[in-house]
Amino acid sequence: MPAVCRICLILALAVPLPATAQLFGGNSTELAAQVQALRQKVDALDVRLLKLEGLIQQNQELLGLLKEVETLKADVAKMRGQGEMQAHQIDTLGKRQNDLYVDLDQRLGELAKAAKPAPAPAPPPVAAAPQAPAADVPAPSGPPPTPAAQQLDPLVESRTYEAALNHFREANYAGAIAGFKGFLKAYPDSALAPNAQYWIGYSYYALKDYKTALAHQQKLVAAYPGSAKVPDALLNIATNQIALDNLDAAKKTLEDLVSKHPGTNAATLASRRLAALK
């Protein structure tokens, strides 16, 4: 009897298995395969979603970078406009400064011309003394005086200087250089010689020949250390040194200008440039 009951129990447990397999559409092996395939698809979708999220994040960073680039472009354009305005203002100030220098030089020329004493009148003719016989008159010794040894006409001197200055005023810098060099050759001891030397250097600076301009202004400082043009020459020396990217030398020149020539307009400008270079 116990053996029959055991067989009936086994048959009762075996009956639901086919119904369960039919309920899930097949055997358990096929179901497991489908579940595995679904898991693989879900994993693949997860990978794709992660990639998409990464791309979206990268695109957002790129968009942020593009916005920053556009902002920088706008800032650069604004700064460029400000730079052009400042360059125009500097050119305008430079022209005004040149006009002031020209006016000052003209006044100095007039003062120098007015300070020249008028030539002494020729002495009245004296009755000739009786001449000795020709045989007893000694022959003059030495050559006759040359025109250079004679007194130079101050009016011609002033006109020569003003002609060279007019070339500079008209922005004919090559003509100004030639004119002032000719003036220095003809009138090396003139009161206007330091001014002529200064305008030679400044004309080379206007032509952007900074090395030659620097050499001529240094020549002025060495040859005419007591001239009123020395502070302006030192300022132009520093300007040329800056143009030649020699900032250390420019700072030294500006410091010397401020310390040795305080109270001058050139020293005031030098102080401003030193503050800008720091």
Secondary structure, 3 states (H helix, E strand, C coil): CHHHHHHHHHHHHHCHHHHHHHHCCCCHHHHHHHHHHHHHHHHHHHHHHHHHHHHHHHHHHHHHHHHHHHHHHHHHHHHHHHHHHHHHHHHHHHHHHHHHHHHHHHHHHHHHHHHCCCCCCCCCCCCCCCCCCHHHCCCCCCCCCCHHHCCCCHHHHHHHHHHHHHHHHCCCHHHHHHHHHHHHHHCCCCCCHHHHHHHHHHHHHHCCCHHHHHHHHHHHHHHCCCCCCHHHHHHHHHHHHHHCCCHHHHHHHHHHHHHHCCCCHHHHHHHHHHHHHC
